[in-house]
Amino acid sequence: MPSPKPSPMPRKSLPARLAATAALLLAAGALSAPAASATPSDASPGDAYVLKVTTNPAATSYGNRRVDVTGTVTKADGTPAPNIPVTVQEVVKFTTWNPWGDPIDPTYYEPRDLGTPVTDANGKFTIPGVDIDHTGGSSLLNVQQGVDITALYDVDGNLNTPQDGYYADTTVNANALASSVSYRVSKKKVKSGDILTVSGRVTLPKGVQPAGTEIFLQTYWEQEYDVRTIATYNGSFVLSVRVTGYDDTFALRTAPRDMYVAGATQQLPVTNTSLPRG
């Protein structure tokens, strides 16, 4: 059997490790969770601070991607905590390819530093005009529509001592437009050694250029894809692959370059006659 091919996954930098481990630390009780409101009863026993973060608006769209990030830090008694540096990140999330059901994180992360604002006399911090978007060059094949805004205050500034860290997050729903993909296959019945060619066209919303859209062809259930290409200026593409004796899943998936345009999936009507019967 073949080994599964790696996914085009963003790599986790130091900020990424912060974003990726925050949830695990929170679950383990190493980080203090945000409370619903800053009153003395909101702080967990032993906590010195309560951290909150939110955005306005709470959702974005293709034509409206900008939000204002605000938050507060209060002391355990509910009074404002001024002059507190808060590390704020945008975290774009991706679904991990895992057809085997392995006990691994179902999500991987691509964070972006938004800054480290300092709370004012009222314990408030603000980052206005944040674009909720994917700014890296990684593939958007598995991108999720919920983008996290995270906030972290580490009292001693040492991430290796998370017991004095206070973490909060909120999710911005990045509403994506729909796209589609049409196709034509060179043959519907194939056998080991045949060349299967799939041609077609991706269609994106009006005004969005299809050039550069990624198209992935899957032929085997364990592999996320076998071959990939990118669409031309008018959205057309051609993919060819040599069929093996174990290829059993034929599907097309697309990934536009804009996270506000959703990809499309098509199962292909192709049967591999070399597969064992029964």
C-alpha atoms as one frame of an Amber mdcrd trajectory, in Angstrom:
protein
   0.000   0.000   0.000   1.286   3.527  -0.671   2.198   5.990   2.019  -0.150
   8.967   2.281   1.137  12.153   0.721   1.708  15.149   2.963  -0.796  17.989
   2.990   0.164  21.556   2.010   0.028  22.612   5.639   1.186  25.929   7.085
   4.127  25.509   9.430   3.818  26.414  13.084   6.167  29.218  14.131   6.706
  30.292  17.751   3.509  32.400  17.623   1.764  29.375  16.124   2.838  27.229
  19.027   1.309  29.802  21.334  -1.996  29.615  19.483  -1.934  25.848  19.107
  -1.121  25.101  22.738  -3.401  27.667  24.361  -6.450  25.420  24.131  -4.535
  22.462  25.556  -3.198  24.552  28.413  -6.654  25.917  29.071  -8.126  22.429
  29.172  -5.406  21.319  31.551  -6.061  24.252  33.861  -2.690  25.901  33.243
  -4.246  29.014  31.749  -7.049  30.982  33.295 -10.178  31.147  31.176 -12.033
  34.401  30.478 -15.102  35.101  32.555 -18.442  36.332  31.291 -18.140  39.686
  33.062 -15.573  41.377  35.230 -16.962  41.100  38.759 -15.221  39.734  41.855
 -17.073  36.411  41.540 -15.856  35.898  37.955 -12.250  35.175  38.857 -11.410
  31.545  39.527  -9.921  30.780  42.935  -6.305  31.892  42.981  -6.578  34.014
  39.847  -5.295  37.556  39.983  -6.868  38.751  36.707  -9.780  38.270  34.341
  -9.078  38.706  30.600 -11.755  39.189  27.916 -11.611  39.862  24.163 -14.282
  40.535  21.549 -14.696  41.958  18.052 -17.086  44.354  16.391 -18.612  43.105
  14.174 -18.629  39.416  15.125 -18.769  38.251  11.478 -17.138  39.313   8.221
 -17.838  38.786   4.528 -16.185  39.132   1.107 -16.871  42.855   0.951 -16.590
  43.609   4.675 -13.488  42.045   6.217 -12.523  44.551   8.885 -13.227  44.370
  12.620 -12.241  46.307  15.722 -10.688  44.143  18.425 -11.352  45.224  22.008
 -10.852  43.643  25.390 -10.416  44.212  29.078  -8.175  43.097  31.886  -9.556
  43.374  35.406  -8.223  42.353  38.774  -9.839  39.615  40.800 -11.834  42.201
  42.762 -13.339  43.566  39.529 -11.329  46.786  39.360  -9.557  47.728  36.092
  -5.982  46.560  35.551  -4.057  49.348  33.746  -0.697  49.092  31.955  -1.099
  45.394  31.138   0.491  44.218  27.849  -1.797  41.815  25.988  -0.528  39.724
  23.070  -3.224  39.571  20.385  -3.246  37.238  17.389  -5.468  36.342  14.476
  -5.490  32.553  13.990  -6.691  31.110  10.682  -7.635  27.464  11.214  -7.412
  24.469   8.894  -8.922  20.991   9.104  -6.302  18.270   9.487  -6.349  15.529
   6.839  -6.995  12.405   8.867  -8.960   9.666   7.066  -7.548   7.070   9.489
  -9.202   8.609  12.555  -5.877   8.956  14.359  -5.934  10.665  17.795  -4.375
  13.899  16.535  -5.455  17.526  16.633  -8.279  17.884  14.089  -7.181  21.464
  13.469  -3.889  23.081  12.512  -3.185  26.758  12.752  -1.736  29.739  10.917
  -1.413  32.670  13.325  -0.617  36.299  12.635   0.530  38.762  15.273  -1.762
  41.758  15.576   0.257  43.548  18.223   0.667  43.901  21.961  -1.586  46.730
  23.112  -1.360  47.974  26.689  -4.480  48.465  28.768  -5.518  52.012  29.614
  -6.651  53.390  32.971  -9.960  51.547  32.555  -8.255  48.216  31.857  -9.272
  48.354  28.195  -7.213  47.590  25.093  -8.133  48.178  21.452  -6.790  47.305
  18.008  -8.959  49.064  15.427  -9.375  48.140  11.775  -8.103  44.547  11.748
  -8.511  42.743   8.419  -9.763  39.218   9.054  -7.999  37.461   6.202  -5.437
  34.888   5.121  -2.191  36.737   4.486   0.254  33.849   3.997   1.058  31.895
   0.883  -0.167  28.491   2.076  -2.926  26.553   0.384  -6.523  27.208   1.445
  -7.586  23.641   0.655  -8.702  22.874   4.213  -9.399  26.355   5.565 -12.168
  26.776   8.118 -14.556  29.710   8.074 -14.164  30.508  11.766 -11.134  32.719
  12.477 -10.006  33.060  16.089  -8.846  36.238  17.767  -6.747  35.271  20.777
  -5.489  37.349  23.680  -2.815  36.355  26.165  -1.380  38.067  29.218   1.577
  36.223  30.704   2.492  37.808  34.020   6.203  36.999  33.949   6.487  37.039
  30.145   7.799  33.470  30.087   5.665  31.091  27.994   7.430  28.145  29.647
   5.639  28.986  32.906   2.020  29.027  31.731   0.594  28.781  35.240   0.642
  32.586  35.430  -0.954  33.075  32.012  -4.416  34.446  31.272  -5.986  33.557
  27.932  -9.163  34.535  26.068 -10.438  34.085  22.548 -13.372  34.858  20.319
 -14.314  33.527  16.902 -15.097  35.690  13.881 -17.331  33.952  11.348 -15.764
  34.666   7.943 -18.720  34.097   5.609 -17.510  32.813   2.241 -19.117  33.015
  -1.186 -19.817  29.795  -3.092 -17.864  28.540  -6.104 -18.277  25.547  -8.424
 -16.259  23.232 -10.619 -17.294  21.432 -13.814 -15.332  18.541 -15.284 -14.954
  15.976 -18.041 -13.170  12.642 -17.589 -11.347  10.850 -20.421 -12.822   7.488
 -19.378 -15.233   6.230 -16.737 -13.739   2.761 -16.448 -10.013   2.502 -15.858
  -7.501  -0.191 -14.997  -4.009  -0.233 -13.568  -1.589   1.569 -15.895  -4.232
   3.688 -17.663  -3.820   7.452 -17.917  -6.876   9.238 -16.576  -7.283  12.835
 -17.725  -9.687  15.227 -16.048 -10.345  18.612 -17.615 -12.755  21.290 -16.535
 -13.327  24.795 -15.294 -13.763  26.495 -11.952 -16.392  29.208 -11.649 -16.000
  31.862  -8.975 -18.391  34.654  -7.971 -18.748  37.574 -10.342 -15.760  39.883
 -10.167 -13.409  37.287  -8.629 -10.607  36.138 -10.899 -10.275  32.316 -11.115
  -6.602  32.361 -12.125  -4.454  30.636  -9.523  -7.257  28.572  -8.021  -5.812
  25.220  -6.966  -7.405  22.009  -8.243  -6.633  18.687  -6.561  -7.316  15.206
  -7.919  -7.647  12.397  -5.396  -7.443   8.770  -6.528  -6.864   6.821  -3.305
  -8.746   7.161  -0.019  -5.663   7.611   2.167  -4.142  10.359   0.053  -5.485
  13.877   0.262  -4.633  14.227  -3.421  -2.487  12.554  -6.036  -1.873  15.470
  -8.411  -2.653  19.170  -8.375  -2.645  22.086 -10.775  -3.807  25.692 -10.906
  -6.515  27.229 -13.051  -5.725  29.512 -15.963  -7.018  33.065 -16.387 -10.445
  31.779 -17.490 -10.646  29.056 -14.840  -9.838  26.080 -17.075  -7.571  23.216
 -15.995  -6.289  19.785 -17.056  -5.045  17.026 -14.746  -3.599  13.640 -15.709
  -2.655  10.701 -13.528  -1.530   7.108 -14.072  -3.995   4.749 -12.390  -2.701
   2.113  -9.979  -4.248  -1.161  -8.973  -5.401   0.190  -5.623  -6.892   3.548
  -6.670 -10.433   3.511  -5.301 -11.550   7.117  -4.695 -11.742   9.609  -7.545
 -12.618  13.164  -6.561 -11.879  16.783  -7.434 -11.442  19.520  -4.854 -10.715
  23.183  -5.452  -9.140  25.873  -3.302  -9.508  29.499  -4.439  -6.788  31.923
  -3.352  -9.247  34.002  -1.329 -10.523  32.579   1.969 -13.795  34.433   1.365
 -14.503  32.160  -1.625 -15.271  28.580  -0.624 -13.812  25.652  -2.531 -15.896
  23.048  -4.359 -15.864  19.241  -4.372 -16.972  16.798  -7.046 -16.974  13.001
  -6.838 -15.918  11.611 -10.230 -17.840   8.770 -11.925 -14.719   6.660 -12.420
 -14.446   2.938 -11.616 -11.141   1.086 -11.320 -11.654  -2.395 -12.760  -8.317
  -3.553 -11.335  -9.623  -3.458  -7.790 -10.379  -6.851  -6.205 -14.010  -7.800
  -6.611 -16.320  -8.299  -3.688
